[in-house]
Amino acid sequence: MLNSGSSNGFQSLLLESKFAGGKERLAVSLLFSVIAAGIAGLVLYGAYYGGITALLLRSAFFSLVAAAAMLFYALRYKSVAGRGAFYLLTLLALIPGPYLWHNYIDIVMRGAMSIGQDRWIFMALIAVVFVFVRIAVGRALIILMTLAFLYAYFGDAIPGKYGHSGYDLSRLTSTLMLSTEGVFGVPMGVAVEYIFLFGLFGAILTKIGTGEVFVDIARGVTGRVQGGPGLSAALSSALLGSLNGSAVANVVTTGTFTIPLMKRVGYSAKLAGAIEAAASSAGQIMPPVMGAAAFLMAEMIGIPYAEVALAALVPALLYIFALMIAVRLEAGRLNLARDTGAGLQLLLTTLKTKSYLLLPLVVLIGLMISGKSPTQAAVMGILAGLAVCPWKKETRINMFDLISACKETLTSTLPIVAAVAAAGVIIGVLNLTGMGLMLSGLIIELGDGNLWAVLLLTALASFVLGMGLPTSAAYLLLAVLVAPAMTQLGMEALSAHMFIFYFGLVSAITPPVALAAYAAATISGADANETAVESMRLGFVKLLVPFLFVTMPGVLLIGTTTSVIAAITFATLATASMSIGFSGWLREPLSWLTRLLYVVAAVLIAWPAAATDTSIAVLGARIIGIVLFAGLLFKASIQTKPNTMKAEV
């Protein structure tokens, strides 16, 4: 599987390859650079000028990315014949895009009905997709694609309502290649129009040093607080993650600095890695960029991305709030030192000398708020980054840095493009055969028409798919199969899709996958599984918040002002109470009974009913929860032991 978690993955691969000769590695590196720059040019042109037909833009983008993937993997092959096979696959990958460009008018004139040569190109395309998915994602999507093709082709052999008349190669070619219902469907459109573009934006900001500004600001804000390095790791990783939207990439970027710093002040290797993993996973839910699935969500629901980003803000802040409470309490329990090199002076110095590096982010957010499309905002943000970088010598970048940013963006995008290509095939077959609608009906039947039963089934399915598939692919499949069932049972579309989105992300910090936790464990030197369990404890709120989308959609800023304020208030109190209960420490160790009472208080405050529900039962539950939480805090404040006063901020 491709290792694209590191922002410098391709350069590492070139250095590590022991099989290809120096000239061969140089040639591959140059070709990869040309392709990366070409993709960046294509994406920027399409975003700024527009006018390129969706099918043509998406097919050209896929051909170039798939060709780059074949080059990427070729260097890992030991035999000359093996590398040669992948070089041939590189050429094969370059065919579909130009073919569709050259024959587009003819394809339109015949209503996308396939002819003989179309079918040959289609078979080549599917072969490339299968190889691409295998090397970039893994076997899970290969199995699902194979089942999709078998179901489409042999549907006439299936009895009952799940059977169909069957579709031959001609029809599959028309649907999956010659239209925007298959490989080059909406998911691929999101990859070319948003994911690569915002990835390039994040890569350029990283090159000019914006990531370091985030780290220094976080250290300045939290440095004088006990356990400051842990808090600054949580805050800086969340901020930096909001640019790249990748948990693993975020861990290897910020973790190399924050994890050793946390260990130096007294955090265990396991806890330091867990904090970094939990914080880095916040990047996929933190606006303005978020993860790839957020862009897909906007297209699937049919709402502006800015609306999705705004709705995601409060849940993301709740997650960071819960994480920082947990980190602060852990620091108190361990009686850790403060970060003497940080504090207000560092914050003021950073803002005075480096605040101009935040201008591209301000431009991006400002343009999105003003109503500009995300693509226009991203292009202007990139231009703003290039405009501010020459202001000081240490932030200047040259042409080689720009090419490097393009290569890093391409490397990190490879698994996503493979996933959306496979998802396009599967979704195309589901729509062609009508199986998508039937499965939604089946889910409602399994849940016996009960929303909570469907939610639990959805949470389980999201979690399981998230373990075997990239977030984007897991989200797409569930958005097609499950979200319609949830909306039929009365959920808001945005709430339903956010529910799926969150549970699909949990696998980044939960065993057995826990890629972010495993990456952090590699840096910290701790056991990977222990780090994953600890990161799951710290990031528990990802399991709580999705259910609030159902009972209190106000946390997504849906509803009246009163309902939004009430929902945010209740959610904040419940999150704080749950965090203390899970931590097990508040100025002194908490008994299991006290911890249980904190959890009970959280459940009562977040009682599964509308935030504005004033019925006696609901109102009574919330009042009891708030009183219980307040009473527990008051008890802790008056029972502080003298030897624990050192743990105060």
N, C-alpha and C positions, 0 to 999 in steps of 0.2 A: 504494500500500500504506500502511496506517496506520502512523504513526510513534508507536509506544507505548513506545519504548525510554526516552524521558525521562519521569521521574516527573511532569513538569509539561506533558505533551504537549498536553492539551486547552487549557490556558490559552495556550500558545504558538500553537496553531492559531487561537484567537480573535483574538489580536493580529496574526497574519500574514494573516488573511483580508482580501483587498482587494475582494471581490466582494459580500459581504452588507453591508447597512446596519447602523448602530449599534443600532437597535431590534431588528433581526432577530438580530444576534449576542447581544444581551442576552437575548432570548426563548429562543434555543437554549441559552445558558449556564444559564439558570434551569431549563429543562426537563431538561438533562443532569444538573444538580445534584440535582433531584428524583428522577430515575431512579436515580442513583448512591446516594442515601440510601435509596431504596426497596429496592434490591438488598441493601444492607448490612443493612437491617432484616429482610428476608426470610431472608437467610443466617444472621444471628445468631439469629433466632427458631427456624429449623429446627435449628441446631446445639445450642441450649440446651434448647429444649423438646421438639423432635422431634414425631412424630405426623403429619407431612405425608407423604402417599403419595409414593413416589419419582417416579412419572410426573408428578404435579402439581407438585412442587417443581422438578423439572428443566425442565419446560416453561415454567413461570412465569419461572424464572431466564433461560432462553434468550430468551424473548420480550422481556424487559426489556433484556438485554445487546445483542441484535440491533437493537432500536429505538435504543439509544444509539449503536451503530455507524453507523446510517444518518444520525443527526443529526451525528455526528462528521465524516462524509465530506461531507455536504451543503454545509458551509461552504467546501469546496475547489472547488466547482463554479462556473464562471464565469457561466453563463446562469441567468436566473430559472427557466426551464423545467427546467433540470437540477437545480437545488436543489429545485424543487417536486416533481420525480419522487422524490427521496430523502426528502422529507417524507411523500409518499404511502407509500413503502416503510417508513417509520417506523410508520405506522398499520397497514400490512399485517403487520409484524413483531409487533405487539402482539396479533394475533388468536389464534394457536395456543394460547398459554397459557390465556387466559380460556375459550376454546372447550372445551378438555379439562377444565378445572375445572367448567364448567357441565354438561357432558354425561358426566361420569365414571361415574356410576352406570349410566347407559344403556349406555355402552361396556362396562362390566364384565358387565352382564346379558346382552349379546349376544356375550360371549366375544371381544371385540375384533375382531369381524367388521365390516368397514367398510361404510358405506352411502354414498349419493350425496354428501351434504354433507361427510362425512369426506374424501372424495376431493378435493373442491374446496379444503378447508382444507389438505390434504396438498400439493397443487400450489402453493398460496401459500407454505407452509412451505419447500418445496424451492427455490422461486424466491428466497426470502429467504436461504436457506443459500448458494445459488450466489453471490448478490451479496455477501453478508457475507464469504464465503471469498475472493472475488476482490479485494475492497478491503483485507482484513486480512491475507491470507496470500500470495496470488499465484495464478498459473495452474496450478502443478503439481497441486494438489489438485483444481482444477476438472477437469483432464484425467482424473485417477483416478476422480472421482465419475461423470463422463460415461461412462467405460468400464464402471464398475460397473453403472450403469443399463442400458446397452446389453446387457451380458452377462446381466443378470437378465431383461430383457424378451425378448431374442432367443436365449435359450439353446437353444431347440429347433432352431435353424438350424445349430448347431455339431455336427459329427459326432464320434463317439468318446466316450471316457470324460469329456472335459471339457464335453460338452454336457449339457443338462437339459431338462425339459419346458417351461420358460419360465414367468414369473410376470407376471400382469397388474397393472394399476393398483390393483385392489382388494386383492390380496395384498400388494403393496408398501406400500400405505397401512397395512394392519393391522400389518405387521412394523416399518416404519420410523417410524411416528408413534403408533400406538395401543398400542404395547408398549414395554418397556425394552430392546429388541433393536436399536434403530436410533439416530435422532438423540438420543433421550433415554435412551440406554443408560448403561453403567457409566462411560465417559469423561466424559459430561456430569455424572454424579453426582459424580465426583471434582472437577470444576470448581466445582460449587456447594458441596460439602461441605468441600473442603480448599483448593483453589487460591485462590479469592477470599478465604476466611476468613484464611488465612495471609498473603495479600498485604495485607489490611487490618491485620493484626497488625504486619507490617513497616513499613507506611506510618505507622502511629501512633507506633511506636518512632522512626522517622526524624524525625517532627514534634517529639517531645519531646527529641531530641538524643542518642539512644543511638548513632547512627552516629558522631558526633563523639567520643564516649567510646571507641569502638573505635579510631579513628584515633589518639587521644592515648595509649591503652594501647600500641598498636603502636609508636608513636614512642618511648614510654618504655622499652619492652623492647629496641628495636633502635637507638635513636638514637646511642649512643656507639660502635657498631660501624661500621667503615669501610663506606661505602655505605649507611648507615642509612636514608636516605630511600627507597631501593629496597626494602630489607627491610621497612620499615614500610608501604610501598605494598602489597607482597605480602601481609603479614599482615593489615592493616586491610581490604583489599579482600576477602580471603577471609572475614574475620569478618562484614563488612557483607553480603557476598553470601549468607551463611548465613541472613540474614533475608529478603532479597527474591528469591533464587533466579533472578535474571536477570542474565546477563553484561553485556548492553548497558546496562541501567539502572544497574548497578553502576559501569561505566566512567564514565558521565556524572555520577554522583553523587560518587564519590571521586576520579576522575581529574582533575577541575578543580582539586583541591588537590595531589594527589600528583605529577602529571606536571610541573607547573611547578617544584615543589620538587626533583624529581630532576634536571631540566635545570639548575637553579641550582647544584647541587653538582658537575655535570660529566657527567652521563649525556647521551648524544646523544638527539636528539628521537626517533629510531627506537627506541632501546633503552628509553627512558622509556615510550613508548606500548606497546611489546611487553610490558614488565613489568606494566603496568596491565592490559592485555588478558588476559594469561595468569593473573594473580592474580584478576581479576574472574570469569573462567570457573570458578574454584574454587567459587564460590557455588552452582552447580548440583549439586555433588557433596558439599558440606559440610553435615552435619546442624546444627541440627535441621530447618530448613525445606527445603533443597535445591531442585531445580527441580520444575516441574509433573509431569514424567515419573515422579518418585519416588513421588508419591501414586498415579499410575496403576499403577505397578508393584505396589504393595501390594494394590490391588484385583484386578489381573490374576492375581497369584500366589495371592491369598487368605490373606495373612498380615497381622498388625498393622503399621501404618506404623512404629511404634517399632522393630520388628525390622529393617525395611529401613534405617532411619536408623542403627541400631547397626552393622549390617553394612557400611554405607558409610563409617563413621568412619575405619578404618585406611587404606583406599585414598585417602581425602581427605587425611589427614595425610601419606601418602607423597607425594602430589602437591605439597603445600605445602612439604614437606621438600626435595624435588628442586628446586622453584622457588627456595627461599631459598638453597640451595647455589649454584645457577647465578647468582643475583643477587649473592651475596657474592663469588664468584670474578670476576665481571665488574667489580665495584668494585675488587678488588685489581689486576686487570689494568690498569684505567684510573687506579689510584692516586688514588681519589676521597677527598674530605674527609668528615669526620663531620658529623652534624647537631648543631651546637652548642646549638641551642635545645631539644634533647630529652635523654633519659636518665632516670636513676633519680628525679631530683627531679620531673620531669614525671609519671612513673608514680605516685609517691606522692601528688602533689597531685591528680591525676585520681581516684585511688581514694578519697581523703579527701573530695573535694567532689562527685563525680559518680557514685560507685559505685551509688547508689540507683537510677540509671536502668537498671541491669542487672537489677533485681529482676523485671521482667516476663519476661525470658528465663529467669531461674532458676525462676520459677513454671511456665513452659511445659515446661521440661526435667524439672523435678521431678515434675509431674503425669503426664507421659508415662512416666517411669520407674516411677511408682507404679501404673501400670496404667490410668490414665484414657485415654479415647479422644483422638485428636489434635484432634477438633473441640471437645471439652470443654476440653482444655488450652489451645487457642488462644483460646477465649472468655474463660477466666480470665486468660490472659496479656494480652488486650486490656483487661480490667477492671483488672488490676494496673497497666498503663501509664497508664490514666486516673486511677488512685488516687495514683500517685507524682508525676505531673506538676505538681500544685499546690504541692509542697513548696518550690519555689524560683521566684522570679519569672521567671527566664530560661527555665524549662522549661514554664511554664503554656501551655495551649492553650485556645482558645475554640471556640464552635460553628462558626465559619467555618473554623477549622483542621480540625475533624472532617469537615466537608463536603468540604474540600479533600483530606483523606486518602481519603475514599470515592471522589472523582472520580479521584484518581491511581491507586487500586487498580483501578477500572473501566477506565481507559485502558490500563493495563498488561495487563489480563486479556482485552481484546478479541481479540487474535490467537489466544490459547489457546482461547477458547470457539469461535471460528470453526474452528480446527483440530480440536477434539474433535467438533464437529458433523459435519464432513466425514468424520472417521474413523469416527464412528458409522454413517454411511450406508454407507461402504465395508465395514466389518466386518459390518454387518447383512446386506449382500448376500452376502458371503463365507460367512457362517454359513447363510443361507437356501439357497444353491445347493450348499453342501458344497465349494466351491472351496478354502476355507482348508485343509482336511485334505488335499486332493489336492496343493496346492502344497507343503505340508510333505513329503509323500512324494516329490515331484519334486526337492526340495532334497536329500533323502537320496540319491536316485538320482544326481543330478549330482555329489555328493560321493563317490559309490561306497561309501557306508556308512562313510566315514572321518571321524572327528570333526574332525581338523585341517583337512581339506579343507572341511568344512561351516563351520568357524570362519572360515576365510579368505573364503569366499563371503559369510558373514554380515557380517564386518567391512567388506568392500567394499560390500555392499548398504546397511549402516548409514551408511557414509560418504557414499555417493551420495545416499541419501534425506535425510540430514542437510543436504546442500547445497541441496536444493530445498524442503524442508518444515520447519516448526517442529519442535523436538525432540520435543514431545509427540505430534505426528502420526506422525513417523518411528518413534518407539518403539512406538506402538500397532500400526501396520501390521506391523512386524517381530515384535512379541510374538505376534501372531495367526498370522503366516505362517511364521516361522523358529524361534521358541522351542520349539514342540512337536517339531520335528526334532532340536534340540539335546538336549532332555531324553530323547527316544527313544534317543539314542546314548550315554546314561549321565551327562549333566551334571546337577548339582543345579539345580532350577528357579530358585533365587535367583541362582546363578552365571550361568546362561544369560541371564536378564533383565538382570543387571548388565552383562554383556558387551555386549549390544545397547545399553543405556543409555549406556555410556561412549563407544562409537564414534559414536553419534548426536550426542554433544556436541562431538566434535572439530571439527566444522565452524565452531564459534564463533571458532576461532583459526587455521583453515587456509584458504588460498585455494581456490576463487575466492570463497567467501561471506564468511567471517571477519568477521562483523558486529561482534564485540567489538573486533577489531583495527582495523577501519575507524573505529569510533567513537573509539578512542584516538588514531588518527592525526589525526583532525579536531582534537582538542585539542592534540596535540603539534606539529602542523605538519609531520610527516614524511610520506613517501610511504606510501600505504595498503598496497600490496602488499609493500613492504620490511618494514613493521611486522608484517604478517601472517606473513611467513616467519620473522622473528625471534621472534615470539610462539610459533610452532610449535616452534622449537628449544628455547625455554625450557620449553614445556609438553609436551615429548616423552613424559613419563611416562604421559600419557593413552593413548598407543599401546602402552605396555609393560604397564601394570597389568591391563588386561582379560584378557590371556593368563594372568596369575597366578590369575585367578578359576577357571581350568580346572585348572591344574596344582597350585595351592596354595590351595584354597578356604578354608584357615585364615585368609587375609587378610580374609575376610568373616566371620570368627569362626564358621566352620562346622567341626565336628569336635571331636576331643578337645583337652584343654588342651595336651598335648604338641605336637600337630600345629599348633595355632594359634600357639603360641610359636615353633615352628620356622619356620613360614611367614612370620610377621612379621619374624623375625630375618633370614632369607634375603632377603626382599623389601627390607628396609631397606638391607642391604649392597649388593644389586644396584642399587638406586636411586641410592645415593651414588656407586658406581663409574661408572654410566652418566652421571650428571650431570657428573662431572669430565671424562669422555671427550668429552662433547658440548661442554663449555665450552672446553676446549683451554688452560686456564691453571690452575696450582696453584703459587703463589708465583713462578713463572716460566713463560714460554710452553712448552707441551708440543709435542713433535714429533708428526707424524702417526702414527708407529709407537707412541709411548707412548699416544696417544689411543686407538688401535685396541686396545692391550692392556687399557686400562681397560674398553672395551666388551666385549671377550672375557671378561674377568673377571666382568662383570655377567651375561653370558649363561650362563657356567658355574655361577655361584652360583644363578641362577634356572633351572637346568636343568629342562626340561619333564617333571617327574615329581613325584609326591606329596612333600610336604615331609618326611614320615617314611620315605620309601623308603630302605632301607639296602643296596640292591644295590651290588655293587662298582663298576659303571659310574657310577651316579648319585652315590654317595658320593664316588667318586674325582673326578668332575667338580667337585663342590661344594668339596671340599678344595683342589683345584688353583686354583679360582676365588678362594677366600678367601685362600690363600697368595699368589697373584699380586697381588691387590688390596692386601694388607698390605705386600708387597714394594715395590710402586710407591709407596705412601704413605711408607714408610721411606726409600726412595731420594730422594723429594722433600724430606723433612725434613732430610737431611744434605747436600743439594746447594743449599741456599738461598743465593742471592747476597746480598752486603751491601746492594746498592741496592734489593733487594726487601723488606727488613725493614720498610720504611714501610707495607707492605701488610698488616702483621699487625694483628689485632684488639687 
